[in-house]
Amino acid sequence: MVAVRENLEGIQADIEQAAERVGRNKEDIHIIAVTKYVTIERAKEAVSAGITDLGENRNEGFLAKYEEIRDRASWHFIGSLQSRKVKDMIHQVDYIHSLDRKSLAKEINKRSQQTVLCFVQVNVSGEESKHGLAEAEVESFIKDLAAFEHIRVVGLMTMAPHVDNPADTRPLFKKMRLLRDHIQKQNFDHAPCEYLSMGMSNDYQVAVEEGATHIRIGTKLVGKEQ
Ligand SMILES: *Cc1c(COP(=O)(O)O)cnc(C)c1O
């Protein structure tokens, strides 16, 4: 497999160019290395290569890697999260990207003694197979989260459909940005909603052009080995 460092350099160069095309600052774009397909060793290699943020989509993988790496990285939970599993990971995780229902918010709020930074997941494409709230539900959902003292909505997250031409995802990413702007403008105390978690191996350049602050990259950065 290609060294993570080498992949990272290519991705950083792409990000820099994409940011420059639209007048954004590359420092505002965080790369989350998604390590769900790879070993703990490969995740450690990513950290040694300069990655500061790691993402996992299942409790088991998350906890196994967390045990070995701990505070050498910030931890992002990016997969759909079952309420009954919240208690096992809530003290280890730094960001949850998949808040998509009130029952989950309630459980997070109950199990944590401190503020949990969350992204609200939006199903912006409307595909049935995708998790997340419909665009029209997002604002009232976020308003209702004010009832949960430990939840802070730092942004919105989406997974775009996989398409052959990444440019086809642009309208969806743009919709996400406008929705983020709309929520952010309301200055909710519990929901500053400044971030946009969107863009994966296939479409991160378009996502950066459309305002992504957190891109989640697995295959293209650390590869796939499991
Ligand atoms: C797997 C996964 C990614 C990374 O996907 P790649 O295409 O391998 O970059 C990003 N976000 C989520 C939510 C994922 O499950």
The ligand as an ORCA input file, in Angstrom:
! r2SCAN-3c Opt
* xyz 0 1
  C     -16.735      5.193      4.952
  C     -17.191      6.563      5.160
  C     -16.448      7.649      4.663
  C     -15.174      7.492      3.844
  O     -15.432      6.907      2.609
  P     -14.325      6.836      1.460
  O     -15.128      6.841      0.211
  O     -13.585      5.566      1.673
  O     -13.464      8.021      1.563
  C     -16.908      8.919      4.944
  N     -18.028      9.132      5.657
  C     -18.766      8.119      6.150
  C     -19.988      8.433      6.938
  C     -18.375      6.812      5.911
  O     -19.118      5.807      6.405
*
